[in-house]
Amino acid sequence: PPHSLSGDLVFAKMKGFPFWPARSGFKKRIPVFYFGTHQTGTLPPENVVPYVGNKMKYGSGVRIKGFSEGMWEIQNTPGVGSKLKVSVSSNASCVFV
């Protein structure tokens, strides 16, 4: 389901990658900040699931560089990157607060 609140802790799925620990924004495409790599992106709501309740399913067994660091950050420093702007279109952006 679409997220109504900016800043939710989530797992976000980008093509070619497993679900990754992230923080969401809100729009038709959800801006996300990826813990561990500190990259940003926008995804359709169906590619984002809540962190709470999905940690066991998506939070282990991934051996891609940055994922373990991302899991550590989402659990220990979830505010990291919260002031970054994520571009949503050519003339709009979302600020994580």
C-alpha positions as a Markdown table, in Angstrom:
| # | Residue | x | y | z |
|---|---|---|---|---|
| 1 | Pro | 0.0 | 0.0 | 0.0 |
| 2 | Pro | 1.1 | 3.6 | -0.6 |
| 3 | His | 2.9 | 5.3 | 2.3 |
| 4 | Ser | 1.2 | 8.4 | 3.7 |
| 5 | Leu | 4.1 | 9.6 | 5.9 |
| 6 | Ser | 7.5 | 10.8 | 4.8 |
| 7 | Gly | 10.4 | 9.2 | 6.6 |
| 8 | Asp | 9.0 | 5.6 | 7.1 |
| 9 | Leu | 11.7 | 3.0 | 7.5 |
| 10 | Val | 11.2 | 0.5 | 4.6 |
| 11 | Phe | 12.7 | -2.1 | 2.4 |
| 12 | Ala | 12.8 | -0.8 | -1.2 |
| 13 | Lys | 13.2 | -3.0 | -4.3 |
| 14 | Met | 15.0 | -1.6 | -7.4 |
| 15 | Lys | 15.4 | -3.6 | -10.6 |
| 16 | Gly | 18.5 | -5.8 | -10.4 |
| 17 | Phe | 18.9 | -5.5 | -6.6 |
| 18 | Pro | 17.3 | -7.3 | -3.6 |
| 19 | Phe | 14.9 | -5.4 | -1.2 |
| 20 | Trp | 17.3 | -2.9 | 0.5 |
| 21 | Pro | 16.9 | -1.0 | 3.8 |
| 22 | Ala | 15.7 | 2.5 | 3.1 |
| 23 | Arg | 13.7 | 5.5 | 4.2 |
| 24 | Ser | 10.7 | 6.7 | 2.2 |
| 25 | Gly | 9.1 | 9.9 | 1.2 |
| 26 | Phe | 5.7 | 10.3 | -0.4 |
| 27 | Lys | 4.4 | 10.9 | -3.9 |
| 28 | Lys | 3.1 | 8.7 | -6.7 |
| 29 | Arg | 6.7 | 7.5 | -7.0 |
| 30 | Ile | 8.2 | 7.2 | -3.5 |
| 31 | Pro | 11.6 | 8.8 | -3.0 |
| 32 | Val | 13.9 | 6.6 | -1.0 |
| 33 | Phe | 17.3 | 7.0 | 0.6 |
| 34 | Tyr | 19.3 | 3.7 | 0.7 |
| 35 | Phe | 21.2 | 3.0 | 3.9 |
| 36 | Gly | 24.7 | 1.8 | 3.5 |
| 37 | Thr | 25.3 | 3.2 | 0.1 |
| 38 | His | 23.6 | 6.6 | 0.7 |
| 39 | Gln | 22.2 | 6.6 | -2.8 |
| 40 | Thr | 18.7 | 7.9 | -3.6 |
| 41 | Gly | 16.0 | 7.0 | -6.0 |
| 42 | Thr | 12.3 | 6.9 | -6.6 |
| 43 | Leu | 10.2 | 3.8 | -6.8 |
| 44 | Pro | 6.5 | 2.9 | -7.4 |
| 45 | Pro | 4.7 | 2.2 | -4.1 |
| 46 | Glu | 4.4 | -1.6 | -5.0 |
| 47 | Asn | 8.2 | -1.9 | -4.7 |
| 48 | Val | 8.4 | -0.6 | -1.2 |
| 49 | Val | 7.4 | -2.5 | 2.0 |
| 50 | Pro | 7.5 | -1.5 | 5.6 |
| 51 | Tyr | 10.7 | -2.2 | 7.5 |
| 52 | Val | 8.8 | -3.2 | 10.6 |
| 53 | Gly | 7.4 | -6.7 | 10.1 |
| 54 | Asn | 9.7 | -7.5 | 7.1 |
| 55 | Lys | 13.2 | -7.4 | 8.7 |
| 56 | Met | 13.4 | -11.2 | 8.9 |
| 57 | Lys | 12.2 | -11.7 | 5.3 |
| 58 | Tyr | 14.4 | -9.1 | 3.6 |
| 59 | Gly | 17.1 | -8.2 | 6.2 |
| 60 | Ser | 19.5 | -11.1 | 5.9 |
| 61 | Gly | 21.2 | -13.4 | 3.4 |
| 62 | Val | 22.2 | -10.6 | 1.0 |
| 63 | Arg | 25.9 | -10.5 | 0.1 |
| 64 | Ile | 26.0 | -7.3 | -2.0 |
| 65 | Lys | 28.5 | -4.6 | -0.9 |
| 66 | Gly | 26.8 | -2.1 | 1.3 |
| 67 | Phe | 23.9 | -4.2 | 2.4 |
| 68 | Ser | 25.3 | -5.2 | 5.8 |
| 69 | Glu | 26.3 | -1.6 | 6.4 |
| 70 | Gly | 22.7 | -0.6 | 5.4 |
| 71 | Met | 21.2 | -2.9 | 7.9 |
| 72 | Trp | 23.5 | -1.6 | 10.6 |
| 73 | Glu | 22.6 | 2.0 | 9.8 |
| 74 | Ile | 18.8 | 1.5 | 9.6 |
| 75 | Gln | 19.0 | -0.1 | 13.1 |
| 76 | Asn | 21.5 | 2.2 | 14.8 |
| 77 | Thr | 21.5 | 5.5 | 12.9 |
| 78 | Pro | 18.2 | 5.7 | 11.1 |
| 79 | Gly | 18.4 | 9.5 | 10.9 |
| 80 | Val | 21.5 | 9.5 | 8.6 |
| 81 | Gly | 20.8 | 11.2 | 5.3 |
| 82 | Ser | 17.5 | 12.7 | 6.5 |
| 83 | Lys | 18.3 | 16.1 | 5.2 |
| 84 | Leu | 19.1 | 15.0 | 1.7 |
| 85 | Lys | 16.9 | 16.1 | -1.3 |
| 86 | Val | 15.7 | 13.5 | -3.7 |
| 87 | Ser | 14.7 | 14.6 | -7.2 |
| 88 | Val | 11.3 | 13.3 | -8.1 |
| 89 | Ser | 10.9 | 15.0 | -11.5 |
| 90 | Ser | 12.8 | 17.7 | -13.4 |
| 91 | Asn | 11.2 | 20.5 | -11.4 |
| 92 | Ala | 10.2 | 18.9 | -8.1 |
| 93 | Ser | 12.0 | 17.4 | -5.1 |
| 94 | Cys | 11.3 | 15.9 | -1.8 |
| 95 | Val | 13.3 | 16.7 | 1.4 |
| 96 | Phe | 13.5 | 13.9 | 4.0 |
| 97 | Val | 12.8 | 15.4 | 7.5 |
